[in-house]
Amino acid sequence: MTQFIVVGAGIIGTSIAYRLAEAGHAVTIVERHHPGAGTSGASFAWTNSNEKTPYGYHLINVLGMRAHRALENEFGARPWYHGGGAVEWKTNPAEAAELAERVERLKGWNYPAEWIDPRDLRTLEPALAAGASGDAPIAYFPDEGWVDPTVYVEFFLQKARALGAVLRRETVTGLVLRGTSVTGIRTASGKTIEADVVVNCTGRWANDLGQEARLSFPLAPTLGLLVVTVPAASGVRRVIRTTGVNFRPDGAGRVMLQSEHDESKFTLESRPEEIRPAAEAMIARAARLYPDLAGTAAEAMRLSLRAIPGDGVSAVGPLPGIDGYYAAVTHSGVTLAPWLGQVVAAELGGGAPETALEDFRPARFF
Ligand SMILES: Cc1cc2nc3c(=O)[nH]c(=O)nc-3n(C[C@H](O)[C@H](O)[C@H](O)COP(=O)(O)OP(=O)(O)OC[C@H]3O[C@@H](n4cnc5c(N)ncnc54)[C@H](O)[C@@H]3O)c2cc1C
């Protein structure tokens, strides 16, 4: 039986840990905070392969979406998943042109993408203000959805535990490296925990584990701001993407909003009082489309960094010249998690390398 340490109990770590435990391996998950405390707990969590290029990256995200669907058959239910597709229209001409180009590209890749008229949009979203989309073409992506990442993390963590996996609440301070082999981890409490393979699933903190150049690779994190409203009967039913703001339901009547334009103004150190005007402006923009959102307050404003490897796509695989060490670090991790869980566990269990991951190996950085 191979002994694995999975560092990080986010959506990627718990997916991989569960599949390793399912395959009969001994798994210790090491997490410094509560499970889901990292980026997975501060994600827009839209399952999609919508703006993903090049084609290979689009493909693995499609495989992620498919793997999300398959979980329903496997477990009988997937309470973390919310379907209904996503709708998008852009009133700014440059953005509208990009959307038109994207829809054609996605259709060419056989990705479900269609144009709908304002009446269809009102059927999908009855609470939308009349004429909200103006004369902008409206795109509909029926296979997309969104996830409650924490509900997902809890489910797979409990499943992994039921198969013997253990969660240890420790901060990993470094890897134990003997020659060219990683043989375990060191923790802040002074312990050394040995394993045959250490799987780094710490997302944006991935380079904190391997202080040496041969154990790390470039990351290019960007800051994200998510605003969550107080519960409000706004009628928002699915992922809505428009000029200036994207939003979706976030459970119990809350709406989660995100805006690339607004988030670029902040840093992780920004204080709530600095962010609040931008949060209120985002809600006001959405309320022009959904009048019942008007006057809704921001209950939470979450700043987090996207876990993005240096060239923008995933980094999944062993590090060259190092045995016993594997990294799985990616943006779009909510979409990719169930597929990565399966294929990474299969590779780590001695299976053939997954061909769809060929372009995404950390070795490209060395
Ligand atoms: C604003 C925003 C919007 C996003 N929107 C989407 C989206 O719409 N769709 C999508 O698919 N993806 C989206 N993402 C990306 C997605 O959320 C991430 O790719 C995913 O959550 C990464 O999961 P993870 O498990 O790799 O990392 P994390 O969830 O960050 O988990 C890593 C864990 O490692 C732990 N850890 C770190 N260092 C140590 C250490 N030294 N010792 C012990 N434990 C440690 C952390 O506490 C954390 O719990 C978004 C991200 C952001 C920030």
The ligand as a Tripos MOL2 file, in Angstrom:
@<TRIPOS>MOLECULE
LIG
   53    58     1     0     0
SMALL
NO_CHARGES

@<TRIPOS>ATOM
      1 C1        -12.1940   35.3760   -7.3310 C.3       1 LIG1
      2 C2        -12.0530   33.9670   -7.8520 C.ar      1 LIG1
      3 C3        -12.9860   33.4830   -8.7460 C.ar      1 LIG1
      4 C4        -12.8480   32.1870   -9.2470 C.ar      1 LIG1
      5 N1        -13.8120   31.7250  -10.0790 N.ar      1 LIG1
      6 C5        -13.7440   30.4670  -10.5420 C.ar      1 LIG1
      7 C6        -14.7690   29.9770  -11.3700 C.ar      1 LIG1
      8 O1        -15.7300   30.6870  -11.6690 O.2       1 LIG1
      9 N2        -14.6880   28.6750  -11.7920 N.ar      1 LIG1
     10 C7        -13.6350   27.8760  -11.4590 C.ar      1 LIG1
     11 O2        -13.6130   26.7120  -11.8710 O.2       1 LIG1
     12 N3        -12.6280   28.3380  -10.6810 N.ar      1 LIG1
     13 C8        -12.6620   29.6040  -10.2170 C.ar      1 LIG1
     14 N4        -11.6680   30.0870   -9.4300 N.ar      1 LIG1
     15 C9        -10.5030   29.2500   -9.1970 C.3       1 LIG1
     16 C10       -10.7560   28.1900   -8.1520 C.3       1 LIG1
     17 O3        -11.4740   28.7330   -7.0680 O.3       1 LIG1
     18 C11        -9.4260   27.6060   -7.7070 C.3       1 LIG1
     19 O4         -8.7190   27.1260   -8.8470 O.3       1 LIG1
     20 C12        -9.6000   26.4780   -6.7210 C.3       1 LIG1
     21 O5        -10.4030   26.8580   -5.6180 O.3       1 LIG1
     22 C13        -8.2380   26.0210   -6.2360 C.3       1 LIG1
     23 O6         -8.4490   24.9880   -5.3120 O.3       1 LIG1
     24 P1         -7.2410   24.3360   -4.5520 P.3       1 LIG1
     25 O7         -7.7840   23.1940   -3.8010 O.co2     1 LIG1
     26 O8         -6.1290   24.0940   -5.5110 O.co2     1 LIG1
     27 O9         -6.6890   25.4990   -3.6130 O.3       1 LIG1
     28 P2         -7.2190   26.0330   -2.2140 P.3       1 LIG1
     29 O10        -8.6860   25.9800   -2.1160 O.co2     1 LIG1
     30 O11        -6.5530   27.3310   -1.9800 O.co2     1 LIG1
     31 O12        -6.6690   24.9560   -1.1920 O.3       1 LIG1
     32 C14        -5.3330   24.9540   -0.7600 C.3       1 LIG1
     33 C15        -5.3220   24.6190    0.7160 C.3       1 LIG1
     34 O13        -3.9730   24.4550    1.1230 O.3       1 LIG1
     35 C16        -3.8620   24.9480    2.4420 C.3       1 LIG1
     36 N5         -2.4500   25.2600    2.6710 N.ar      1 LIG1
     37 C17        -1.7210   26.1800    2.0100 C.ar      1 LIG1
     38 N6         -0.4640   26.1670    2.4560 N.ar      1 LIG1
     39 C18        -0.4010   25.2230    3.4260 C.ar      1 LIG1
     40 C19         0.6390   24.7540    4.2600 C.ar      1 LIG1
     41 N7          1.8700   25.2620    4.1970 N.pl3     1 LIG1
     42 N8          0.3640   23.7650    5.1430 N.ar      1 LIG1
     43 C20        -0.8780   23.2260    5.2120 C.ar      1 LIG1
     44 N9         -1.9130   23.6490    4.4410 N.ar      1 LIG1
     45 C21        -1.6670   24.6260    3.5550 C.ar      1 LIG1
     46 C22        -4.7490   26.1770    2.4370 C.3       1 LIG1
     47 O14        -5.1350   26.5220    3.7540 O.3       1 LIG1
     48 C23        -5.9050   25.7200    1.5750 C.3       1 LIG1
     49 O15        -6.9800   25.2010    2.3330 O.3       1 LIG1
     50 C24       -11.7560   31.3710   -8.8850 C.ar      1 LIG1
     51 C25       -10.8270   31.8580   -7.9810 C.ar      1 LIG1
     52 C26       -10.9700   33.1400   -7.4740 C.ar      1 LIG1
     53 C27        -9.9600   33.6480   -6.4870 C.3       1 LIG1
@<TRIPOS>BOND
     1     1     2 1
     2     2     3 ar
     3     2    52 ar
     4     3     4 ar
     5     4     5 ar
     6     4    50 ar
     7     5     6 ar
     8     6     7 ar
     9     6    13 1
    10     7     8 2
    11     7     9 ar
    12     9    10 ar
    13    10    11 2
    14    10    12 ar
    15    12    13 ar
    16    13    14 ar
    17    14    15 1
    18    14    50 ar
    19    15    16 1
    20    16    17 1
    21    16    18 1
    22    18    19 1
    23    18    20 1
    24    20    21 1
    25    20    22 1
    26    22    23 1
    27    23    24 1
    28    24    25 2
    29    24    26 1
    30    24    27 1
    31    27    28 1
    32    28    29 2
    33    28    30 1
    34    28    31 1
    35    31    32 1
    36    32    33 1
    37    33    34 1
    38    33    48 1
    39    34    35 1
    40    35    36 1
    41    35    46 1
    42    36    37 ar
    43    36    45 ar
    44    37    38 ar
    45    38    39 ar
    46    39    40 ar
    47    39    45 ar
    48    40    41 1
    49    40    42 ar
    50    42    43 ar
    51    43    44 ar
    52    44    45 ar
    53    46    47 1
    54    46    48 1
    55    48    49 1
    56    50    51 ar
    57    51    52 ar
    58    52    53 1
@<TRIPOS>SUBSTRUCTURE
     1 LIG1         1 GROUP 0 **** ****
